[in-house]
Amino acid sequence: MAEADPIIKRPDGTASSGAGEGGLAALLQYEAELRRHAEVPALHYFLANESGRVVGYDQLFIMRRSRFGSGFEIVTVSSLATVDRNAPLIHAIEQEMNARLVDEAATQVMVMDVSSYTNPEQGVEMEIRDYPFHHWLWQPLMFEEGPCFGGLLLARTNEFSESEKARLARIAETASHAWRALTHGHPVRQIRKPTKRQTRILLGLLVVVLLFPVRMSALAPVEVVAARPFALTAPVDGVISRIHVVPNALVEKGQLLVSFDDLKLSNELQLAEDQVAIAKARAERANIETFTDHSRAREMSITRAELELARADLSYAKAMYERRNILAPRAGMAIYSDRRDWEGRAVSIGEPIMQLSDPQDVLFRINLPAREQMALAPGNKVKVFLDIQPLWSLTGRLETASYQARMTPDEVMAFALTARPVGDVPRIGSRGTARVYGRWVPLAYSLFRRPIASFRQFIGF
């Protein structure tokens, strides 16, 4: 990994591991550029990659105090866009520096030579020994009055001079001031570990909250349907020629709703009338012939039976012809899909065409998913949010709940529930989301009901 780490170069092209002598003008120019950054990440990037203009190094690590605990963590590395928290070298350097930066040691400039480094943990020792830059310099970043909140760790192949240490101290002072200014005086917002007393109080509050009673509830899709719809079915086999009302229109009793193509029915009626005329003529002829030839008396009985059969066919044809128009059997709302879906379509006897329903007598039809199953009873509260008015809710009371789940058109196993609206009556056909309320239970049971059920299914207990 050490071979992949790039080496910072000076502006003149020489390696930054040299003495890094810089004039006063270069130092002032560097400080001016450092203070121009308006965000902390940009400040860190500038510190890690441009400090080589003033102090020579091969690699620079910016460290800050961890948000948890009292250790330090690496936040920026020179020549790297991001820090890989899983890199072994990053872990090794953090562990080694946290072992050294204890108490007041973190506030002091520290020079280290890790060429003969030893550590009880073999992995850490191997990473640091294989690291090619053995001379390290720790420069703390301090509050004006207070502890160290971070630091700069420089690494290179040769030792640091006193003049470089002085310039680095000046850089650290400027950088710490800029860092504090950009974070409003809080460069690291630590999350402090609670005391034992605070822990007991928090646990007590948590127990009280988990025992707080709440009503079990579940969300499910809902549709407004007619409570007692009257189904209008095709009275004859034929083709629908016209539907005389628009969908969801209010109709009166006896109003014409649907007309069938009567060509076939009129032909069948005409044919039945002709059959009656023929049978009647045969019967009359047989009656006359009986007076002259008594042997034809039996034929007269046959012709009379044929006449009765023809008259029965005529009565049926008239009844079918009279059914070519469907009249509203009662007042209500005509519910069907669309005229274009039905006009010109061939239907069979008994095929549903539309429904008539009372627009004031509606129900909420709810498909409760099987995974949301819970104990329900008639009268339970239901709150409905329709898509046409998502900011207002409607209230209902549960009436029925099926005991067997079925597959919905959305291919979801669900229990069929019905609820009666309380108050405002929504429009039939409206859809939305319903929240179904069950019995009162502790909050802990409501939160962990599904995990407990899954765990019991997994262990078979």
C-alpha positions as CSV (number, residue, x, y, z in Angstrom):
1,M,0.0,0.0,0.0
2,A,2.9,2.3,0.8
3,E,4.1,2.1,-2.8
4,A,0.7,3.4,-4.1
5,D,0.8,6.5,-1.9
6,P,1.8,9.5,-4.0
7,I,4.6,11.8,-2.8
8,I,3.8,15.5,-2.6
9,K,6.1,17.6,-4.9
10,R,7.2,21.2,-4.4
11,P,6.3,23.9,-6.9
12,D,9.9,23.8,-8.3
13,G,9.5,20.0,-9.0
14,T,11.8,18.6,-6.3
15,A,10.5,16.1,-3.8
16,S,8.9,17.5,-0.7
17,S,10.9,15.3,1.6
18,G,13.7,17.8,1.5
19,A,14.2,20.8,3.8
20,G,11.2,22.7,2.4
21,E,12.8,26.2,2.8
22,G,10.2,28.9,2.1
23,G,10.5,32.6,2.3
24,L,8.3,35.0,4.3
25,A,6.5,36.0,1.1
26,A,5.6,32.4,0.3
27,L,4.4,31.8,3.9
28,L,2.2,34.9,3.9
29,Q,0.8,34.0,0.4
30,Y,0.0,30.5,1.7
31,E,-1.8,31.9,4.8
32,A,-3.9,34.3,2.7
33,E,-5.0,31.4,0.4
34,L,-5.8,29.2,3.4
35,R,-8.1,31.8,4.9
36,R,-10.1,32.2,1.7
37,H,-11.8,28.8,1.9
38,A,-15.4,28.9,3.0
39,E,-16.0,25.2,3.8
40,V,-14.2,22.8,6.1
41,P,-13.6,20.0,3.4
42,A,-12.0,22.6,1.1
43,L,-9.8,23.8,4.0
44,H,-8.7,20.2,4.8
45,Y,-7.9,19.5,1.2
46,F,-5.8,22.7,0.9
47,L,-3.9,21.9,4.2
48,A,-3.1,18.3,3.1
49,N,-2.0,19.1,-0.4
50,E,-0.6,22.7,-0.4
51,S,1.3,22.8,2.8
52,G,4.3,21.4,1.0
53,R,5.0,24.9,-0.3
54,V,6.1,25.8,3.2
55,V,7.1,22.6,4.9
56,G,8.5,19.6,3.1
57,Y,6.8,16.2,3.6
58,D,6.0,13.0,1.7
59,Q,2.5,12.5,3.2
60,L,0.3,14.5,5.5
61,F,-2.6,13.3,7.6
62,I,-5.2,15.6,9.1
63,M,-6.6,14.2,12.4
64,R,-9.4,15.4,14.6
65,R,-10.9,14.1,17.9
66,S,-13.4,11.4,17.4
67,R,-17.1,12.3,17.9
68,F,-17.3,9.3,20.2
69,G,-14.7,8.9,23.0
70,S,-11.4,10.7,23.4
71,G,-9.3,9.3,20.5
72,F,-8.3,10.8,17.2
73,E,-9.3,9.8,13.7
74,I,-7.9,10.6,10.3
75,V,-10.2,12.8,8.1
76,T,-8.0,13.8,5.2
77,V,-4.8,12.4,3.6
78,S,-2.7,14.2,1.1
79,S,-3.2,13.3,-2.6
80,L,-6.3,11.2,-1.8
81,A,-9.8,12.4,-2.5
82,T,-11.4,10.3,0.2
83,V,-10.2,8.3,3.2
84,D,-10.8,4.6,3.1
85,R,-11.8,3.8,6.7
86,N,-11.2,0.1,6.1
87,A,-7.6,0.5,4.9
88,P,-5.1,-1.3,7.2
89,L,-2.6,1.5,7.2
90,I,-5.3,4.0,8.3
91,H,-6.2,1.7,11.2
92,A,-2.6,1.2,12.2
93,I,-1.7,4.9,12.2
94,E,-4.8,5.8,14.2
95,Q,-4.1,3.1,16.7
96,E,-0.5,4.1,17.1
97,M,-1.2,7.8,17.5
98,N,-4.1,7.3,19.9
99,A,-1.7,5.2,22.1
100,R,0.8,8.1,22.0
101,L,-1.6,11.1,22.2
102,V,-2.8,10.5,25.8
103,D,-3.8,13.4,28.1
104,E,-1.3,16.3,27.8
105,A,0.8,14.6,25.1
106,A,-1.7,15.5,22.5
107,T,-1.0,19.2,23.1
108,Q,2.7,18.9,22.6
109,V,4.7,18.8,19.3
110,M,6.0,15.3,19.0
111,V,8.8,13.9,16.8
112,M,8.8,10.2,16.1
113,D,11.1,7.7,14.4
114,V,9.2,4.5,13.6
115,S,12.0,2.7,11.7
116,S,12.4,0.3,14.6
117,Y,8.7,0.2,15.6
118,T,7.4,-2.7,17.7
119,N,3.8,-3.4,18.7
120,P,2.1,-6.4,20.4
121,E,-0.4,-6.5,17.5
122,Q,1.5,-8.1,14.6
123,G,-0.8,-6.5,11.9
124,V,-0.3,-3.0,13.2
125,E,3.5,-3.5,13.5
126,M,3.7,-4.9,9.9
127,E,1.8,-2.0,8.4
128,I,3.9,0.7,10.1
129,R,7.2,-1.1,9.4
130,D,6.3,-1.4,5.8
131,Y,5.4,2.3,5.6
132,P,8.3,3.9,3.7
133,F,8.2,7.3,5.6
134,H,9.7,6.6,9.0
135,H,10.1,10.2,10.4
136,W,6.8,11.5,11.8
137,L,6.0,15.0,13.2
138,W,2.9,15.7,15.2
139,Q,1.7,19.3,15.3
140,P,-1.5,19.8,17.4
141,L,-4.3,22.1,16.5
142,M,-5.5,23.9,19.6
143,F,-8.3,26.1,20.9
144,E,-7.3,29.5,22.1
145,E,-7.8,28.4,25.6
146,G,-8.4,24.7,26.0
147,P,-7.5,21.2,24.8
148,C,-6.4,20.0,21.4
149,F,-9.2,19.3,18.9
150,G,-7.0,17.9,16.1
151,G,-3.6,17.9,14.5
152,L,-1.3,17.6,11.5
153,L,0.8,14.4,11.2
154,L,3.6,14.8,8.7
155,A,5.6,11.8,7.4
156,R,8.8,11.7,5.3
157,T,12.1,9.9,4.9
158,N,14.4,12.3,6.7
159,E,14.3,14.3,9.9
160,F,12.6,17.6,10.4
161,S,14.6,20.8,11.0
162,E,13.9,23.4,13.7
163,S,13.0,26.0,11.1
164,E,10.5,23.6,9.6
165,K,8.9,23.0,13.0
166,A,8.6,26.7,13.5
167,R,6.9,27.2,10.1
168,L,4.6,24.3,10.8
169,A,3.6,25.8,14.2
170,R,2.7,29.0,12.3
171,I,0.6,27.0,9.8
172,A,-1.1,25.1,12.6
173,E,-2.0,28.4,14.4
174,T,-3.5,29.8,11.2
175,A,-5.3,26.5,10.3
176,S,-6.8,26.0,13.7
177,H,-8.1,29.6,13.7
178,A,-9.7,29.1,10.2
179,W,-11.2,25.7,11.2
180,R,-12.8,27.2,14.3
181,A,-14.1,30.2,12.4
182,L,-15.8,27.9,9.8
183,T,-17.4,25.8,12.5
184,H,-18.5,28.7,14.7
185,G,-16.0,27.7,17.4
186,H,-17.0,24.0,17.4
187,P,-14.6,22.1,15.1
188,V,-15.6,18.8,16.7
189,R,-19.1,18.2,18.1
190,Q,-18.5,15.3,20.4
191,I,-21.2,13.0,21.5
192,R,-20.5,12.5,25.2
193,K,-21.1,9.2,26.9
194,P,-23.9,9.6,29.4
195,T,-23.2,9.1,33.1
196,K,-24.6,6.2,35.1
197,R,-27.3,8.4,36.5
198,Q,-28.2,9.7,33.1
199,T,-28.2,6.1,31.7
200,R,-30.6,4.9,34.4
201,I,-32.9,7.9,33.7
202,L,-32.9,7.2,30.0
203,L,-33.6,3.5,30.5
204,G,-36.5,4.4,32.8
205,L,-38.0,6.8,30.3
206,L,-37.5,4.2,27.6
207,V,-39.4,1.6,29.6
208,V,-42.2,4.1,30.3
209,V,-42.5,5.0,26.6
210,L,-42.5,1.3,25.5
211,L,-45.3,0.6,28.0
212,F,-47.4,3.5,26.7
213,P,-50.7,2.2,25.4
214,V,-51.4,2.7,21.7
215,R,-53.9,1.3,19.3
216,M,-52.7,-1.2,16.8
217,S,-53.3,0.0,13.2
218,A,-52.5,-1.0,9.7
219,L,-52.7,0.7,6.3
220,A,-54.6,-0.8,3.4
221,P,-56.0,0.3,0.0
222,V,-59.7,1.3,0.1
223,E,-62.4,1.9,-2.5
224,V,-65.9,3.5,-2.0
225,V,-68.5,1.1,-3.3
226,A,-72.3,0.9,-3.2
227,A,-73.7,-0.8,-0.2
228,R,-76.7,-2.6,-1.9
229,P,-76.2,-2.4,-5.7
230,F,-78.8,-3.7,-8.2
231,A,-77.1,-5.5,-11.0
232,L,-78.6,-5.1,-14.5
233,T,-77.8,-8.1,-16.7
234,A,-78.5,-8.8,-20.4
235,P,-82.0,-10.1,-20.7
236,V,-81.4,-11.6,-24.2
237,D,-78.6,-12.8,-26.4
238,G,-77.7,-10.0,-28.8
239,V,-75.7,-6.9,-29.6
240,I,-76.0,-3.7,-27.5
241,S,-76.8,-0.9,-30.0
242,R,-76.9,2.0,-27.5
243,I,-76.5,3.0,-23.9
244,H,-78.7,6.0,-23.2
245,V,-77.1,7.3,-19.9
246,V,-73.6,8.4,-19.1
247,P,-71.6,6.6,-16.3
248,N,-72.5,7.7,-12.8
249,A,-75.7,9.4,-14.0
250,L,-78.7,9.7,-11.7
251,V,-81.7,7.9,-13.3
252,E,-85.4,7.7,-12.5
253,K,-87.5,4.6,-12.3
254,G,-88.7,3.4,-15.7
255,Q,-86.0,5.5,-17.6
256,L,-84.6,3.9,-20.7
257,L,-81.0,2.7,-20.1
258,V,-79.9,0.2,-22.7
259,S,-81.2,-0.7,-26.2
260,F,-80.3,-3.9,-28.1
261,D,-80.1,-4.4,-31.8
262,D,-83.6,-5.7,-32.6
263,L,-83.0,-7.1,-36.1
264,K,-82.6,-10.7,-34.9
265,L,-85.4,-10.4,-32.4
266,S,-87.8,-8.9,-35.0
267,N,-87.0,-11.6,-37.5
268,E,-87.6,-14.3,-34.9
269,L,-90.9,-12.6,-34.0
270,Q,-92.0,-12.5,-37.7
271,L,-91.0,-16.1,-38.2
272,A,-93.0,-17.2,-35.1
273,E,-96.0,-15.3,-36.4
274,D,-95.7,-17.1,-39.8
275,Q,-95.4,-20.4,-38.0
276,V,-98.6,-19.7,-36.1
277,A,-100.4,-18.8,-39.4
278,I,-99.2,-22.0,-41.0
279,A,-100.2,-24.2,-38.1
280,K,-103.6,-22.5,-37.9
281,A,-104.3,-23.1,-41.6
282,R,-103.3,-26.8,-41.2
283,A,-105.6,-27.1,-38.2
284,E,-108.6,-25.6,-40.1
285,R,-108.0,-27.8,-43.1
286,A,-107.8,-30.9,-40.9
287,N,-111.0,-29.9,-39.2
288,I,-112.9,-29.5,-42.5
289,E,-111.5,-32.8,-43.8
290,T,-112.7,-34.6,-40.7
291,F,-116.4,-34.0,-41.6
292,T,-115.9,-35.8,-44.9
293,D,-113.4,-38.5,-43.8
294,H,-113.7,-39.7,-40.2
295,S,-110.3,-41.5,-40.6
296,R,-108.5,-38.1,-40.5
297,A,-109.7,-37.3,-37.0
298,R,-106.3,-38.3,-35.5
299,E,-104.5,-35.9,-37.8
300,M,-106.7,-33.0,-36.5
301,S,-105.3,-33.7,-33.0
302,I,-101.8,-33.4,-34.3
303,T,-102.4,-30.2,-36.1
304,R,-104.0,-28.7,-33.0
305,A,-100.9,-29.6,-31.0
306,E,-98.7,-28.0,-33.6
307,L,-100.8,-24.9,-33.4
308,E,-100.4,-24.7,-29.7
309,L,-96.7,-25.1,-30.0
310,A,-96.4,-22.4,-32.6
311,R,-98.4,-20.0,-30.4
312,A,-96.0,-20.8,-27.5
313,D,-93.1,-19.9,-29.7
314,L,-94.8,-16.7,-30.7
315,S,-95.4,-15.8,-27.1
316,Y,-91.7,-16.4,-26.3
317,A,-90.6,-14.4,-29.4
318,K,-92.8,-11.5,-28.3
319,A,-91.4,-11.6,-24.8
320,M,-87.8,-11.5,-26.1
321,Y,-88.7,-8.7,-28.5
322,E,-90.2,-6.7,-25.6
323,R,-86.8,-7.1,-23.7
324,R,-84.8,-5.3,-26.4
325,N,-84.9,-2.3,-24.1
326,I,-83.7,-2.2,-20.5
327,L,-85.6,0.2,-18.2
328,A,-84.5,1.3,-14.8
329,P,-86.3,-0.9,-12.2
330,R,-85.7,1.8,-9.6
331,A,-84.1,5.2,-9.1
332,G,-80.4,5.4,-8.5
333,M,-77.0,6.0,-10.0
334,A,-76.0,4.1,-13.2
335,I,-72.5,2.6,-12.6
336,Y,-70.6,1.1,-15.5
337,S,-67.2,1.6,-17.2
338,D,-67.7,3.5,-20.5
339,R,-70.1,3.6,-23.5
340,R,-67.4,2.7,-25.9
341,D,-66.8,-0.6,-24.0
342,W,-70.4,-1.7,-24.5
343,E,-71.9,-0.2,-27.6
344,G,-71.6,-2.7,-30.5
345,R,-70.6,-5.5,-28.1
346,A,-72.3,-9.0,-28.3
347,V,-73.5,-10.2,-24.9
348,S,-75.2,-13.3,-23.5
349,I,-78.2,-13.7,-21.3
350,G,-77.2,-12.9,-17.7
351,E,-74.0,-11.0,-18.5
352,P,-73.7,-8.0,-16.1
353,I,-73.8,-4.6,-17.9
354,M,-74.2,-2.0,-15.2
355,Q,-75.3,-1.4,-11.6
356,L,-77.9,0.8,-10.0
357,S,-77.2,2.1,-6.6
358,D,-78.2,4.7,-4.1
359,P,-75.3,7.3,-4.0
360,Q,-76.1,8.0,-0.3
361,D,-75.8,4.3,0.7
362,V,-72.1,3.5,0.3
363,L,-69.4,1.4,2.1
364,F,-65.7,1.5,2.3
365,R,-64.3,-1.7,0.8
366,I,-60.8,-2.4,2.3
367,N,-58.3,-5.0,1.3
368,L,-56.2,-5.6,4.4
369,P,-52.9,-7.4,3.5
370,A,-52.5,-10.7,5.2
371,R,-49.1,-9.6,6.7
372,E,-51.0,-6.8,8.5
373,Q,-53.5,-9.2,10.1
374,M,-54.7,-8.3,13.6
375,A,-57.7,-8.8,15.9
376,L,-60.7,-6.8,14.6
377,A,-64.2,-6.4,15.8
378,P,-67.3,-4.7,14.4
379,G,-67.4,-1.0,15.4
380,N,-63.6,-0.5,15.2
381,K,-62.5,2.9,14.0
382,V,-61.4,3.4,10.4
383,K,-59.8,6.5,9.1
384,V,-59.8,7.0,5.3
385,F,-57.7,9.3,3.2
386,L,-59.0,9.5,-0.4
387,D,-56.8,10.4,-3.3
388,I,-59.1,13.3,-4.3
389,Q,-58.7,15.0,-0.9
390,P,-55.5,13.8,0.7
391,L,-55.4,16.6,3.3
392,W,-58.7,15.6,4.9
393,S,-59.7,12.3,6.4
394,L,-63.1,10.5,6.6
395,T,-64.2,8.4,9.5
396,G,-65.9,5.1,9.4
397,R,-66.8,2.1,11.6
398,L,-65.9,-1.5,10.7
399,E,-68.9,-3.7,9.8
400,T,-67.5,-7.0,8.5
401,A,-64.2,-8.7,8.2
402,S,-63.6,-11.9,6.2
403,Y,-62.0,-14.9,7.9
404,Q,-60.2,-16.1,4.8
405,A,-57.7,-14.2,2.7
406,R,-58.1,-14.0,-1.1
407,M,-55.9,-12.9,-3.9
408,T,-56.5,-9.3,-5.0
409,P,-56.1,-8.0,-8.6
410,D,-52.7,-6.6,-7.4
411,E,-51.7,-10.2,-6.6
412,V,-51.6,-9.6,-2.8
413,M,-53.2,-11.9,-0.3
414,A,-55.7,-9.8,1.6
415,F,-58.7,-9.9,3.9
416,A,-61.9,-8.2,2.7
417,L,-63.2,-5.6,5.2
418,T,-66.2,-3.3,4.9
419,A,-66.8,-0.1,6.9
420,R,-69.7,2.3,7.1
421,P,-68.9,6.0,6.6
422,V,-69.7,8.3,9.6
423,G,-70.6,11.8,8.5
424,D,-69.8,12.9,5.0
425,V,-70.7,10.5,2.2
426,P,-67.9,10.1,-0.4
427,R,-68.5,9.6,-4.1
428,I,-68.8,6.0,-5.3
429,G,-65.6,4.9,-7.1
430,S,-63.2,7.0,-5.0
431,R,-60.0,5.3,-4.0
432,G,-57.4,6.0,-1.4
433,T,-55.7,4.6,1.8
434,A,-57.4,3.5,5.0
435,R,-56.0,3.1,8.4
436,V,-57.7,0.4,10.3
437,Y,-57.5,0.5,14.1
438,G,-57.4,-2.6,16.3
439,R,-57.2,-3.1,20.1
440,W,-55.1,-1.2,22.6
441,V,-51.6,-2.6,23.2
442,P,-48.2,-1.4,24.7
443,L,-46.1,0.5,22.2
444,A,-43.4,-2.2,22.5
445,Y,-45.8,-4.9,21.3
446,S,-46.9,-2.7,18.3
447,L,-43.2,-2.1,17.3
448,F,-41.9,-5.6,17.7
449,R,-45.0,-7.6,16.7
450,R,-43.7,-8.5,13.3
451,P,-40.1,-9.3,14.4
452,I,-41.4,-11.5,17.1
453,A,-43.7,-13.4,14.7
454,S,-40.9,-13.8,12.2
455,F,-38.6,-15.1,14.9
456,R,-41.2,-17.6,16.1
457,Q,-41.8,-18.9,12.6
458,F,-38.0,-19.2,12.1
459,I,-37.4,-21.2,15.3
460,G,-40.7,-23.1,15.0
461,F,-41.9,-22.3,18.6
